Amino acid sequence: MAITFYDRQIKRVCILDDDDSSRNVLKYTVEDSDLEALPQNEGISDINFFLSSIKNSDAIVSDHHLRKKNYFPADGAVVCSHCYDLLIPSILVTKWEQADVHEIRKLRPKIPVIINPEDFNPDSLIHSLEICINEFKGVMIPQRKTWRTLVRIDDLDELHFYVIIPSWNPNEVISIAKKELDNSVAQSLRQGQRVHANVNIEAEQPYELFFQNWEI
């Protein structure tokens, strides 16, 4: 069975996960949504080859950690960001850990949906596909729209900046790894400095925040 969103038909869903049992759980959820599951059971050595071949799929569901057992040469967030450029709906299914936040945040503008595995079910799958397709048409959910806003550099250490976004929450400090930022931005920021950036200030959780177009 296929699901149609506007002019897009979703029928075949590619599944990426380096763990057999987790991949099967994702497969069953896709099938319970009356969609055809295409689990990638064999390891992949070349991401460009994979990206050229996924045109046979209408959407992607991927775990973030894919590098174990030589299953895949890149993390799931990288795959999803490439799929965004190809206008292929992609859903990242992963548990949030602080290290993952720092890895994913720079790519988050091209990852419309991240779901905790515990929340991945047929309803959330269909809803997530709709979010992706709407975004391809320029219609973003409020939590992903960015606005030019003040960012205060509250503190810093060798690896991180600790910032406050008054328009999001004036009482919460957000950790940003220096590696998330372009080198020119990271070298320019100073403790106590007030700068502007485009931030999705309607995000509900701190790990959902992302930053673009820094004005130093």
C-alpha positions in Angstrom: 0.0 0.0 0.0 1.2 3.5 -0.7 0.5 6.7 1.2 0.1 10.0 -0.7 0.9 13.4 0.7 -0.1 16.1 -1.8 1.7 15.0 -5.0 4.2 12.6 -3.3 3.6 8.9 -3.0 5.4 7.0 -0.3 5.5 3.2 -0.7 9.0 1.8 -0.2 11.0 2.7 2.9 14.7 1.9 3.2 15.8 1.0 6.7 19.4 1.5 8.1 20.5 0.0 11.4 23.7 -1.9 12.1 21.9 -4.0 14.8 19.8 -6.9 13.4 17.2 -6.9 16.1 16.8 -3.1 16.0 16.5 -3.2 12.2 13.8 -5.8 12.5 11.8 -3.6 14.9 12.0 -0.7 12.5 11.0 -3.1 9.7 7.9 -4.3 11.6 6.8 -0.7 12.3 7.1 0.3 8.7 5.1 -2.8 7.7 2.5 -2.0 10.3 2.1 1.3 8.6 1.1 -0.6 5.4 4.3 0.4 3.7 6.9 -1.8 2.1 10.1 -2.1 4.2 13.4 -2.4 2.5 15.9 -3.2 5.3 19.6 -2.8 4.3 20.9 -6.1 5.7 24.4 -6.0 4.1 27.2 -3.7 5.0 27.9 -0.7 2.7 31.4 0.6 2.0 30.6 3.6 -0.1 28.1 6.3 0.9 28.0 7.8 -2.6 27.0 4.5 -4.1 24.3 4.1 -1.5 23.0 7.6 -2.2 22.7 6.8 -5.9 20.9 3.6 -5.2 18.3 5.0 -2.7 16.4 6.6 -5.5 14.6 3.2 -5.6 13.2 4.1 -2.1 10.6 6.7 -1.4 11.8 7.4 2.2 14.5 6.5 4.7 14.4 5.4 8.3 17.8 5.3 10.0 19.5 4.9 13.3 22.3 7.4 14.0 25.1 5.0 15.0 25.8 3.0 11.9 29.6 2.5 11.9 29.7 -0.7 14.0 30.6 -4.0 12.3 31.6 -2.1 9.2 28.0 -1.6 8.4 28.2 1.9 7.0 30.9 4.5 6.5 28.9 7.4 8.0 26.5 8.2 10.8 22.8 8.3 10.2 22.6 12.1 10.7 24.9 12.4 7.7 22.8 10.1 5.6 19.6 12.0 6.5 21.2 15.4 5.6 22.2 14.1 2.2 18.6 12.7 1.7 17.3 16.2 2.5 19.3 17.6 -0.4 17.8 14.9 -2.6 14.3 15.7 -1.4 13.9 12.2 0.0 12.0 12.1 3.4 14.3 10.8 6.1 13.6 10.0 9.7 16.4 9.7 12.3 15.5 7.2 15.0 17.9 7.5 17.9 18.2 8.1 21.6 19.5 11.5 22.6 22.9 11.6 24.4 24.9 14.7 24.9 27.7 13.5 22.5 25.0 12.9 19.9 23.7 16.4 20.3 27.0 17.9 19.5 27.5 15.6 16.5 24.0 16.2 15.1 23.3 19.9 15.8 25.3 21.3 12.8 23.4 19.0 10.5 20.0 19.5 12.2 18.8 22.1 9.7 18.6 19.3 7.1 17.1 16.7 9.5 13.4 17.6 10.0 12.6 14.7 12.4 14.4 12.9 15.1 12.4 10.3 17.0 13.3 8.3 20.1 13.0 4.6 19.4 10.4 4.2 22.1 8.2 6.8 20.3 8.6 5.2 16.9 5.2 3.7 15.8 3.0 3.8 12.7 1.4 7.1 13.7 4.6 8.9 14.4 6.1 7.5 11.2 3.3 8.8 9.0 3.3 12.2 10.8 7.1 12.4 10.4 6.9 11.7 6.7 4.3 14.5 6.3 6.6 16.9 8.2 9.5 16.1 5.8 7.4 16.5 2.7 5.8 19.8 3.9 9.3 21.2 4.6 10.4 20.3 1.1 7.6 22.6 0.0 8.7 25.4 2.3 6.2 24.7 5.1 8.0 24.2 8.4 6.5 23.3 11.7 7.0 26.2 14.3 9.6 24.3 16.2 11.9 24.3 13.2 11.5 27.9 12.0 14.5 30.1 12.8 14.5 33.7 13.9 17.3 36.2 14.2 17.8 36.5 17.9 20.3 37.5 20.6 22.8 34.9 21.9 24.9 35.7 24.9 28.2 33.8 25.4 27.9 33.1 29.1 31.1 31.0 29.5 33.6 28.9 27.6 36.2 26.2 28.0 38.7 24.5 25.7 36.0 22.6 23.8 32.7 24.3 24.4 30.8 27.6 24.5 28.0 27.9 27.0 25.3 30.3 25.7 22.0 31.8 26.8 19.2 32.6 24.4 17.0 35.1 26.2 14.1 34.7 23.7 14.1 30.9 24.2 14.8 30.6 27.9 16.8 33.3 29.8 17.5 30.9 32.6 19.0 27.9 30.8 22.5 27.5 29.6 23.1 25.7 26.3 26.4 23.8 25.6 27.7 24.2 22.1 30.8 22.2 21.1 33.3 24.4 19.2 33.5 21.7 16.5 29.8 22.4 15.7 30.7 25.9 14.5 32.6 27.1 11.5 36.2 27.8 12.5 35.9 31.6 11.8 32.9 31.8 14.2 34.5 29.7 16.9 37.6 31.8 16.9 35.6 35.0 17.1 33.4 34.3 20.1 34.4 35.6 23.5 33.0 35.2 27.0 30.4 37.8 27.8 29.9 38.7 24.2 26.5 39.3 22.8 25.9 38.3 19.2 23.0 37.4 16.9 22.2 34.1 15.1 19.2 32.5 13.5 17.8 30.1 16.1 14.6 27.9 16.2 13.5 29.6 19.4 10.2 27.7 19.4 12.0 24.4 20.0 10.6 22.6 23.0 13.8 21.0 24.2 17.4 22.3 24.4 18.7 19.4 22.2 16.4 20.5 19.4 18.0 23.9 19.1 20.2 24.7 16.2 22.1 27.9 15.1 22.6 29.5 11.7 24.0 32.7 10.2 26.0 33.9 13.2 26.6 37.7 13.3 29.7 38.4 15.2 
